[in-house]
Amino acid sequence: MDKEKIKTFKEVWEKSRILFNRDPSLPPHIMVGGCTGSGKSSLLNALLQKKVFEADFGRPVTRENSEELWRAPDESIDIVVIDAPGFGEAEKITGENKDEYMQNIYKIALMKVDLLILVLDANSRALSAEDTFLKHWFNNPRLSEIPVLVCVNKIDTVPPVRESWTELKNNFNIYAPVREKEKNLRKFMQYIRTLNSFERIPDSCFLLVCAGESFDDNDYQFGIDDLREKIYATLPESVRTVYARALAAATLNKKLLKTEAQSIIKKYSALCSAAVAANFVPASDALVLAPLQIAMIKKLGDLYGKSLTQSAVQGILSAVGMSFAGRTLCSFIISCFPGVKNLVGPPLAFGLTYSIGKLVSELFDRGIEAPDSEIINELAGKCSVERPDESEMDMALEKYKRDIDEFKRELDVGAE
């Protein structure tokens, strides 16, 4: 093997290691906007199942640009909630007031905001302040990239109020409305869609919610679990791990851990597949795969609250990888024949990484960091059976195309 190839191996390894060192602990920053009386504080308390904010019953209780920190029970995971300023100025945006209003908007742009939740009162059609706020939001190039969710709150108070909400909410449907309350809410949702600024928000980002009388009024609340899951789906990928872990730690939604673990596994499996396809040096796939698989295990460890050193992760990969030694050897042999490699190598790399990820995820879910051979062999058989088919691999490659392209640029490897 010549010196140029050895140099290439070292460069691939060193450039791949940056994936391991990326900081996964940044908390998601969620901005919440809504006029006084929309029930945004009550909604946030219901969302977090804790009295974090004072309820805004007819009076403003938050300061301009106020920021609250919600901490999960283990005190190691945070979610930052920022109260959006500016609604009070929306009706008078001329002259100096306009400059002041826009400054508030730009202050928001300077913050690390990952998501905006706009809360509306289901009984109010006076939405000019919200419409104006969104207009300026979408006209700002930086803010327009931040996803927006619209929560229509207080749906229990929509006429006729005589209907028993606790009975109605279990069979609630505005898409095929039968009862009067459902019909009225459907009309309200149709009205919102006629407002100019709201037209830019996808239908899937409108949610109907009821915060209840208190944060723990679960029998009366509606749409809170759906909102938690929608927030996860809408947040940037970089902060989803912390969000999913925070909700699981607070026992608010543990299934998001599984969802996020699956997302991590598919992403790194796709990266491994693409890296093998782009790797032009025969018999060198292990030097591309190992750093990526180490990064995947580290990321899964972060999700499940495991403080793992790189050497610990390498040990886990070594122990788990032995269970898939046959496939690893097959991949190595194939990588020695570049003409065959692109037909077989990438699917094997995807499947191998996927199986390793599933096994490690199952270990961490059970609280195991130092598995013995018996438990590894038990789970290896299960994970091998569950490996994805070709269509799932194609979907993952398409979904994470941007990450794959970025990774290729970082490695400076061309897929010629």
C-alpha positions, -999 to 999 in steps of 0.1 A, spaced: 0 0 0 16 33 -11 20 64 12 -6 83 -7 -33 58 2 -22 57 38 -24 95 39 -59 93 24 -70 69 51 -58 92 78 -75 122 63 -108 103 61 -105 92 97 -97 126 110 -123 144 90 -150 119 101 -142 123 137 -158 158 138 -191 140 137 -183 125 171 -174 158 186 -204 178 176 -222 192 208 -256 175 211 -266 193 243 -279 225 229 -315 230 241 -343 238 217 -355 274 218 -392 277 212 -408 311 208 -445 315 217 -466 344 205 -502 353 211 -524 382 222 -534 386 258 -562 362 266 -553 336 240 -543 312 267 -507 308 256 -494 305 292 -520 279 301 -512 260 269 -475 260 278 -482 248 313 -503 220 299 -476 212 273 -449 209 300 -473 195 327 -459 220 352 -468 256 363 -439 273 345 -459 304 334 -485 325 352 -518 323 334 -528 354 314 -564 358 324 -572 391 307 -539 408 316 -504 408 303 -480 390 327 -448 386 306 -420 411 300 -408 421 266 -384 394 252 -389 374 284 -372 340 284 -381 310 306 -360 279 311 -379 246 316 -357 219 331 -365 182 330 -365 162 364 -329 150 360 -318 187 358 -295 180 328 -319 188 300 -334 222 292 -360 236 269 -359 274 265 -393 291 259 -392 327 247 -423 350 249 -426 369 216 -429 406 219 -446 430 195 -483 421 194 -492 452 214 -476 474 186 -491 456 157 -521 479 153 -500 511 151 -470 504 130 -464 539 116 -435 563 121 -414 557 152 -438 529 163 -430 510 132 -393 512 138 -398 501 174 -420 472 163 -394 461 136 -366 463 162 -385 438 183 -388 415 153 -351 418 146 -343 411 183 -361 378 178 -340 371 147 -309 375 167 -320 349 192 -314 312 186 -351 304 178 -359 270 164 -397 272 163 -425 297 166 -458 287 182 -486 312 175 -516 308 199 -550 320 188 -583 322 207 -608 301 190 -635 326 199 -618 357 184 -618 368 148 -599 399 156 -567 386 142 -551 417 126 -523 418 152 -514 382 145 -517 387 108 -494 418 109 -469 400 131 -467 371 107 -464 395 77 -432 410 92 -421 375 103 -423 361 68 -408 393 52 -376 388 71 -354 364 53 -339 350 84 -372 346 103 -390 331 73 -368 300 76 -380 293 111 -410 269 111 -444 281 125 -471 262 143 -505 277 148 -524 265 179 -562 273 180 -568 273 217 -599 273 239 -619 252 215 -640 239 244 -655 274 248 -667 277 211 -705 278 210 -727 261 218 -710 258 253 -739 238 266 -725 207 249 -705 185 273 -669 190 263 -656 159 282 -680 137 261 -676 156 228 -637 157 228 -634 119 225 -652 119 191 -642 153 179 -639 159 141 -641 192 122 -633 175 89 -666 157 89 -685 180 113 -719 167 127 -724 187 159 -727 225 160 -694 231 178 -676 211 151 -692 231 124 -684 264 141 -648 254 145 -645 244 109 -658 278 98 -633 295 120 -604 274 105 -616 283 70 -617 320 80 -581 318 93 -569 305 59 -584 336 42 -559 359 60 -529 367 38 -501 358 62 -517 326 74 -518 313 38 -480 307 39 -484 281 67 -490 245 57 -524 229 67 -505 203 88 -491 231 110 -525 242 123 -536 224 155 -568 225 176 -560 225 214 -577 229 247 -553 237 277 -578 228 304 -584 246 337 -549 237 351 -517 222 338 -526 187 350 -563 187 339 -557 158 316 -593 147 314 -603 181 300 -573 188 278 -574 182 241 -546 180 215 -517 184 239 -500 151 230 -505 158 193 -488 192 199 -458 176 216 -453 152 187 -458 180 162 -432 201 179 -408 172 177 -415 167 140 -412 204 132 -380 213 152 -347 213 134 -330 179 135 -301 194 156 -323 199 187 -347 170 184 -326 147 205 -326 170 235 -363 177 231 -372 139 229 -350 132 258 -365 160 279 -401 148 273 -391 113 282 -373 123 314 -405 142 324 -426 111 314 -445 134 290 -439 113 259 -415 83 260 -423 70 225 -405 100 210 -373 83 222 -379 54 199 -389 77 171 -357 98 175 -335 67 178 -349 53 146 -342 87 129 -306 87 141 -301 51 130 -315 57 95 -295 89 91 -261 73 99 -270 42 79 -276 64 49 -243 83 55 -225 49 57 -240 37 25 -232 69 7 -196 70 21 -190 34 9 -204 43 -26 -181 74 -28 -150 57 -14 -126 51 -42 -99 32 -23 -104 -7 -23 -105 -25 11 -108 8 30 -145 8 39 -138 1 76 -119 34 78 -150 52 65 -176 32 84 -161 30 119 -160 68 126 -196 71 114 -208 42 135 -190 55 165 -207 89 160 -241 71 157 -235 52 190 -225 84 207 -256 102 194 -278 73 207 -260 75 240 -269 112 242 -305 104 235 -307 79 263 -287 100 287 -255 80 286 -222 99 291 -199 79 269 -163 86 261 -150 79 226 -131 48 239 -163 35 255 -182 39 223 -154 22 204 -156 -7 229 -194 -10 224 -189 -10 186 -163 -36 188 -184 -59 210 -216 -54 190 -197 -56 156 -185 -91 164 -221 -103 163 -223 -91 127 -188 -103 118 -200 -124 88 -216 -94 71 -186 -72 80 -162 -97 64 -184 -99 33 -184 -62 30 -146 -61 33 -142 -87 5 -166 -69 -17 -147 -36 -11 -116 -52 -27 -134 -54 -60 -144 -18 -71 -163 -31 -101 -187 -50 -78 -186 -26 -49 -212 -1 -60 -238 -28 -66 -235 -46 -33 -213 -25 -9 -237 4 -1 -267 -18 8 -245 -39 30 -231 -8 47 -266 5 52 -279 -28 66 -249 -34 89 -250 1 104 -288 -2 108 -285 -35 126 -258 -22 149 -278 9 156 -309 -11 165 -290 -33 188 -273 -4 206 -306 14 209 -322 -16 225 -293 -19 249 -295 17 260 -333 15 263 -327 -13 288 -302 7 306 -272 -15 296 -239 2 287 -215 -27 291 -233 -57 275 -221 -93 278 -219 -116 248 -251 -134 258 -273 -103 256 -256 -91 224 -261 -124 207 -298 -125 218 -304 -90 204 -283 -95 173 -306 -122 160 -336 -100 165 -320 -69 149 -308 -89 119 -344 -100 112 -356 -64 115 -332 -49 90 -347 -26 64 -355 -35 28 -342 -17 -2 -371 8 -4 -364 20 31 -328 25 23 -338 45 -8 -361 67 13 -334 73 39 -309 82 12 -333 107 -2 -344 121 32 -308 127 43 -294 138 9 -283 172 23 -264 156 52 -248 131 27 -237 159 4 -223 178 34 -205 148 46 -190 141 12 -177 177 11 -162 173 46 -144 142 35 -135 158 2 -143 126 -16 -159 127 -50 -185 101 -61 -171 98 -96 
